[in-house]
């Protein structure tokens, strides 16, 4: 798991990832009140289609009410991405 510990915000031109995991190019987004659906969809398109960044998104309420589940989902996504990159 040490390869996934390098977690930090990443400048991405006009946005910052809430959490950036560079070993698998994963942006973890936590959606709070400041998120706008249209802006988020546009940014998500640019990130995934144009920049090739992997994305996983959670609502604030998921983080507050089920932190262990959120962490588990992030770890599973990292493992899946790492496995697909090694093939």
C-alpha positions as CSV (number, residue, x, y, z in Angstrom):
1,X,0.0,0.0,0.0
2,X,2.9,2.4,0.3
3,X,2.7,3.2,-3.4
4,X,-0.7,4.8,-2.7
5,X,0.4,7.0,0.3
6,X,1.7,9.9,-1.9
7,X,-1.5,11.9,-1.6
8,X,-1.6,15.6,-2.1
9,X,-3.6,18.3,-4.0
10,X,-2.4,18.6,-7.6
11,X,-2.6,21.8,-9.6
12,X,-4.3,20.9,-12.9
13,X,-4.2,24.2,-14.8
14,X,-7.5,25.8,-13.7
15,X,-8.5,23.3,-10.9
16,X,-7.1,21.6,-7.9
17,X,-7.9,18.0,-7.0
18,X,-9.3,17.6,-3.6
19,X,-7.0,14.5,-3.2
20,X,-4.5,13.6,-6.0
21,X,-3.0,10.0,-6.1
22,X,-0.3,10.3,-8.7
23,X,0.7,6.6,-8.9
24,X,-2.7,5.8,-10.6
25,X,-3.6,9.3,-11.8
26,X,-6.6,9.4,-9.6
27,X,-8.5,12.6,-8.6
28,X,-10.7,12.1,-5.5
29,X,-13.4,14.8,-5.4
30,X,-15.4,15.6,-2.3
31,X,-18.6,17.5,-3.4
32,X,-19.8,20.1,-0.9
33,X,-22.1,23.0,-1.2
34,X,-19.7,24.9,-3.4
35,X,-20.0,22.4,-6.3
36,X,-22.1,23.2,-9.4
37,X,-23.4,20.3,-11.4
38,X,-22.8,21.9,-14.8
39,X,-19.3,23.1,-13.9
40,X,-18.5,19.8,-12.4
41,X,-19.6,17.9,-15.5
42,X,-17.6,20.2,-17.8
43,X,-14.5,19.8,-15.6
44,X,-15.0,16.1,-15.3
45,X,-15.2,15.8,-19.1
46,X,-11.9,17.8,-19.5
47,X,-10.2,15.7,-16.8
48,X,-11.2,12.3,-18.0
49,X,-11.4,12.7,-21.7
50,X,-8.8,15.3,-22.5
51,X,-6.3,14.9,-19.7
52,X,-6.8,11.1,-19.1
53,X,-7.2,11.5,-15.4
54,X,-9.2,8.9,-13.4
55,X,-11.9,10.3,-11.2
56,X,-13.9,9.2,-8.2
57,X,-16.4,11.4,-6.6
58,X,-18.1,11.5,-3.1
59,X,-20.6,13.7,-1.5
60,X,-19.7,15.4,1.8
61,X,-22.4,13.4,3.5
62,X,-20.8,10.2,2.4
63,X,-17.5,11.2,3.9
64,X,-19.1,12.3,7.2
65,X,-21.4,9.3,7.5
66,X,-19.3,6.5,6.1
67,X,-15.7,7.5,6.1
68,X,-14.5,3.8,6.2
69,X,-16.6,3.0,3.2
70,X,-15.2,6.0,1.3
71,X,-11.6,5.0,2.2
72,X,-12.4,1.4,1.1
73,X,-13.8,2.6,-2.2
74,X,-10.7,4.8,-2.8
75,X,-8.3,1.9,-2.0
76,X,-10.3,-0.5,-4.3
77,X,-10.2,2.0,-7.1
78,X,-6.4,2.4,-6.7
79,X,-5.9,-1.4,-6.7
80,X,-8.1,-1.7,-9.8
81,X,-6.3,1.1,-11.6
82,X,-2.9,-0.3,-10.6
83,X,-3.9,-3.7,-11.9
84,X,-5.1,-2.4,-15.2
85,X,-1.9,-0.4,-15.7
86,X,0.3,-3.5,-15.2
87,X,-1.4,-5.5,-17.9
